Amino acid sequence: MSLKKHIPNFITLLNLFCGCIAIIMVADLKFDMAFYFVALGIFFDFFDGFFARKFNVAGPLGVQLDSLADMVTSGVVPGFVMFCMLTNGNYSTNLTVPYLGFIITLGACYRLANFNIDTRQSDSFIGLPTPANTLFIMSLPLVTNSFVGPYIQNSWVLIIITILSAYIMNAEIPLFSLKIKNFSFQKYKLQIGFLVVSLIMIATLQFLAVPLVIITYVLLSVVNNILAKKEL
C-alpha cells in the first residue's frame, strides 16, 4: 500500500494531537501556549487537504478524520477557553453560567456536520469556518491587558460573544473566498486588500489583530454581499 495514501491522514492526526495538547494548556491557564498549539493544529488542518488533493488520495475516511480532529481543536478547545474565562480560572465555582461557554462547542459540532453534506462550500464559505472562529475565541484571554480588557472580562460580554460565535458559524452568510488563483488585481482586489490590511494589523497589534481581522472579514463579506445584490 502506497505511503502517500497515509500522509494526509497522519497530518490530520497531528491536528488532533495539537488540539489535545491545547486542552492541557487551557486547563493550566496557559492560554498563550494553547493559542500556539491550536494555530499549529489549524496549519496541519490546511495541509492535510492540500496533500490529499496533491496525491489524489482524498476519500471518505479522510473527510471523517478531518471533522473529528477539528471537533477537538476547533470545537472543544474554544469552548473550554470560554468556560475558563467565565470562571476566571476558578474551576471550583458552583455557578452554572460558565458552562454556557460550551455553546461554542455545540455550534462548532453542528457546523462541521453540516459542512460535510453542504455542496455549496467548495470554493467559499457560508458561515464562519470553525478554525477562524477558534482563533477569535483563543485570542480573547490574550488581549485582556489591552484597552478592550475591561469589556472582554465582563461575563455578559463573554456570554454574548459565545452566542454570536455559535450563530455566525451556522448563519446563512456567504463569506468571500480567500483563494487567489492568479495575480489579477482587478478580479481579486477585495481579497488582496483584505490580506494587506490583515498583515498590517498583525504587525502592529499582534494578538489584538486576530479578533479584528476576523471581524473585518465578516463585515467585508456582508458589505460585499449587499453590493453584489444591488448590481443584479
C-alpha positions, 0 to 999 in steps of 0.5 A: 500500500502506497505511503502517500495514501497515509500522509494526509491522514497522519497530518490530520492526526497531528491536528488532533494531537495539537488540539489535545495538547491545547486542552492541557494548556487551557486547563493550566491557564496557559492560554498563550501556549494553547493559542500556539498549539491550536494555530499549529493544529489549524496549519496541519488542518490546511495541509492535510487537504492540500496533500490529499488533493496533491496525491489524489488520495482524498476519500471518505475516511479522510473527510471523517478524520478531518471533522473529528480532529477539528471537533477537538481543536476547533470545537472543544478547545474554544469552548473550554477557553470560554468556560475558563474565562467565565470562571476566571480560572476558578474551576471550583465555582458552583455557578452554572453560567460558565458552562454556557461557554460550551455553546461554542462547542455545540455550534462548532459540532453542528457546523462541521456536520453540516459542512460535510453534506453542504455542496455549496462550500467548495470554493467559499464559505457560508458561515464562519469556518470553525478554525477562524472562529477558534482563533477569535475565541483563543485570542480573547484571554490574550488581549485582556491587558489591552484597552478592550480588557475591561469589556472582554472580562465582563461575563455578559460580554463573554456570554454574548460573544459565545452566542454570536460565535455559535450563530455566525458559524451556522448563519446563512452568510456567504463569506468571500473566498480567500483563494487567489488563483492568479495575480489579477488585481482587478478580479481579486482586489477585495481579497488582496486588500483584505490580506494587506490590511490583515498583515498590517494589523498583525504587525502592529497589534499582534494578538489584538489583530486576530479578533479584528481581522476576523471581524473585518472579514465578516463585515467585508463579506456582508458589505460585499454581499449587499453590493453584489445584490444591488448590481443584479 
